[in-house]
Amino acid sequence: MKARRLLTEGRVRVLNANEDDGFVSAEVRGDSARIYTVSYDAGDNGWRCSCPTVGVCSHIRTVMLIVVCEPREAS
């Protein structure tokens, strides 16, 4: 699985993880050595990546391997 390889090769860097806001941002260095920005926003459209792939790409899957995003109950 490509996402596991990117992770084990140390190609991911988490920039921000805010559990209270349900927000995560990270950078993932792809095979072309380009750095892509991956983010998750529970209050917005979920996962996003700056790469040209449509849908859930390997960069998003890489960050998903190390981040647990659970829905919160309303207070």
C-alpha positions, 0 to 999 in steps of 0.5 A: 500500500503506497500510503504505508510506504510514504509513512514508513519513509518519513514523508509526512509531517503533521503541522496542526492537530486541533481536537477541539476544532476537529482540524488537522493539517499535514504535508506529505512528500510525494514520489515526485518530491513535491510536497502536498498539503493535506487537511481535514476539517470536521466542520467543512468538507472533510479531507482535502489534498492539494494534489491533482487527484480527484477523490481520496489520494495516497497523500490523504490515506497516509495522514489517515493512518496516523490521525483518528477523526471521530465525530463529537457529540453536541454539548 
